[in-house]
Amino acid sequence: MKRAVLALSGGMDSTSLLIHLLSRGYEVRAISFNYNQKHHIELDRAEENILYLLQMGYRIPWMTVDPRQAMSGLGSALTTPGKSVPEGHYEQENMIETVVPNRNAIFSSIIYAHALSWVNEVKEPVEICLGIHSGDHQIYPDCRPEFRDALAEAFRIGNWGSEYVSYYTPYLAGNKTTILQDCLVNCERLGLDFDLVMKNTNTSYNPDFAGRASGKSGADIERIEAFLNIGRKDPVEYQQPWEEVVEHAKSVLK
């Protein structure tokens, strides 16, 4: 039995990774984080997929951790009231405003502790699984492989039982297009509805009060591009009709 503790944001990357793990026979425990992110609708979407998977026979122990007080006042556009989330392409310099300082180190520390706890229960290996990919590397240094490896080494030095914990990041060399392709294959293998799984995700950094994606944040553009690349309509709800969302994305991607 392979075991994994998954950082489940409720976005398309970590959700696809959850399906990836299930298709490979993993026993999965999922952890989400409420850190005052403006796109907290992602937590509701994560719960919707957890419930859908339960209906389909896959029980995923899931918890939401609340580090809001510890992560307040960090200055990111994703968490600071009155600070606008930038629009455009992910490669633009202004997208650095969406960085939440040390976010992945904070999350990884909590996830690692839960992995170690599971190791102590079963006395067998547990993998930490993150949906980080190559599209994140330029803007988010804490999504780079050298950061993951350095963090893993620090955790190894500082913990008993760390020889049983390893990282599994299968999307590290891929992008959102390859992630969707992987999810399509794995949904078919498991008998899951790909469109429903993706509808139950959020990628937008600035959804409206109803949870509809803006189609304009860097994360939106990258997601739309991926759906166009696989020749499918994104089933998530946008504030504008899909045709208009696509035209805007194409104008940004030129």
FENNORUR-V250679 format. One record per backbone hydrogen bond with DSSP energy under -0.5 kcal/mol. CO is the residue of the C=O (numbers start at 1). NH is the residue of the N-H. If there is no record, write none. Layout:
# FENNORUR-V250679
co=CO nh=NH
co=CO nh=NH
This chain:
# FENNORUR-V250679
co=2 nh=27
co=3 nh=127
co=4 nh=6
co=4 nh=29
co=5 nh=129
co=6 nh=8
co=6 nh=31
co=7 nh=9
co=10 nh=202
co=11 nh=15
co=12 nh=16
co=13 nh=17
co=14 nh=18
co=15 nh=19
co=16 nh=20
co=17 nh=21
co=18 nh=22
co=19 nh=23
co=20 nh=24
co=21 nh=24
co=21 nh=26
co=22 nh=25
co=25 nh=2
co=26 nh=28
co=27 nh=4
co=28 nh=61
co=29 nh=6
co=30 nh=63
co=31 nh=8
co=32 nh=65
co=33 nh=35
co=34 nh=68
co=37 nh=40
co=39 nh=42
co=40 nh=43
co=40 nh=44
co=41 nh=45
co=42 nh=46
co=43 nh=47
co=44 nh=48
co=45 nh=49
co=46 nh=50
co=47 nh=51
co=48 nh=52
co=49 nh=53
co=50 nh=54
co=51 nh=55
co=52 nh=56
co=53 nh=58
co=54 nh=57
co=57 nh=59
co=58 nh=60
co=59 nh=61
co=61 nh=30
co=63 nh=32
co=63 nh=65
co=65 nh=34
co=65 nh=67
co=67 nh=71
co=69 nh=72
co=71 nh=74
co=76 nh=79
co=76 nh=80
co=78 nh=38
co=79 nh=81
co=80 nh=83
co=82 nh=84
co=86 nh=218
co=89 nh=92
co=92 nh=95
co=93 nh=96
co=94 nh=97
co=95 nh=98
co=96 nh=99
co=97 nh=77
co=99 nh=101
co=100 nh=103
co=102 nh=106
co=103 nh=107
co=104 nh=108
co=105 nh=109
co=106 nh=110
co=107 nh=111
co=108 nh=112
co=109 nh=113
co=110 nh=114
co=111 nh=115
co=112 nh=116
co=113 nh=117
co=114 nh=118
co=115 nh=119
co=116 nh=120
co=117 nh=121
co=118 nh=122
co=119 nh=123
co=126 nh=166
co=127 nh=5
co=127 nh=129
co=128 nh=168
co=129 nh=7
co=133 nh=136
co=134 nh=137
co=136 nh=140
co=139 nh=141
co=140 nh=143
co=141 nh=144
co=144 nh=147
co=144 nh=148
co=145 nh=149
co=146 nh=150
co=147 nh=151
co=148 nh=152
co=149 nh=153
co=150 nh=154
co=151 nh=155
co=152 nh=156
co=153 nh=157
co=154 nh=158
co=155 nh=159
co=156 nh=159
co=159 nh=162
co=161 nh=164
co=162 nh=165
co=164 nh=126
co=166 nh=128
co=168 nh=130
co=169 nh=172
co=171 nh=134
co=171 nh=174
co=174 nh=134
co=175 nh=179
co=176 nh=180
co=177 nh=181
co=178 nh=182
co=179 nh=183
co=180 nh=184
co=181 nh=185
co=182 nh=186
co=183 nh=187
co=184 nh=188
co=185 nh=189
co=186 nh=190
co=187 nh=191
co=187 nh=192
co=192 nh=194
co=193 nh=197
co=194 nh=198
co=195 nh=199
co=196 nh=200
co=198 nh=201
co=208 nh=211
co=212 nh=208
co=213 nh=239
co=216 nh=88
co=217 nh=221
co=218 nh=222
co=219 nh=223
co=220 nh=224
co=221 nh=225
co=222 nh=226
co=223 nh=227
co=224 nh=228
co=225 nh=229
co=226 nh=230
co=227 nh=232
co=228 nh=231
co=237 nh=213
co=241 nh=244
co=241 nh=245
co=242 nh=246
co=243 nh=247
co=244 nh=248
co=245 nh=249
co=246 nh=250
co=247 nh=251
co=248 nh=252
co=249 nh=253
co=250 nh=254
